[in-house]
């Protein structure tokens, strides 16, 4: 069975244009739903973060409103609590890609703060792309592509869109918008309908637009594992 490296943010905040720290982290569903898909299929999940810090969850992603009700929110929180690999992550800088069969980057606004400028993550992404390793990057996690130079130029990619950021109420507070920066990077950005599942596959790169794309993105990955 496959061994899948999950790279998560280590940041509990996102610095806005006015310098204030917006509380964030990784988005719970974007870790839990793919992890469930992979482990149910018999695969192993390993977590790494910059510096090996315990990845912070965005508390907003555990709310009833974000999960269609309190029962669903409680179930998500329980799965998160059961994920022991979150409590002892590897140091991203020590990871050897050769040890893994696939790589998965969950989102949340946290990657906008740290992974977007992390050279170890950038090298890992570029190496995985060149090696043909199945590579999935979800929602705001494509911010990490910015640290990989022009490695992803010309690839078809989706991510959390400008329209979604506006609807979420944060576009006018952000230093920069993810869609804009990815287009500047030279990717072929493919937007789907706001907050609807949308997955784009280009060679060994798999990208999902938003939290509702978590399950479909993992399903696409499972087909090649």
Secondary structure, 3 states (H helix, E strand, C coil): CCEEEEEECCCCEEECCCCCEEECCECHHHHHHHHHHHHHCCCEEEEEEHHHCCCCECHHHHCCHHHCCHHHHHHHHHHHHHCHHHCCCEEHHHCCHHHCCEEEECCCCHHHHCHHHCHHHHHHHHHHHHHCCEEEEECCHHHHHHHHCCCCCCCEECCCCHHHHHHCCCHHHCCCCHHHHHHHHCCEECCCCCCCCCEEEECCEEEECCHHHHHHHHHHHHCCC
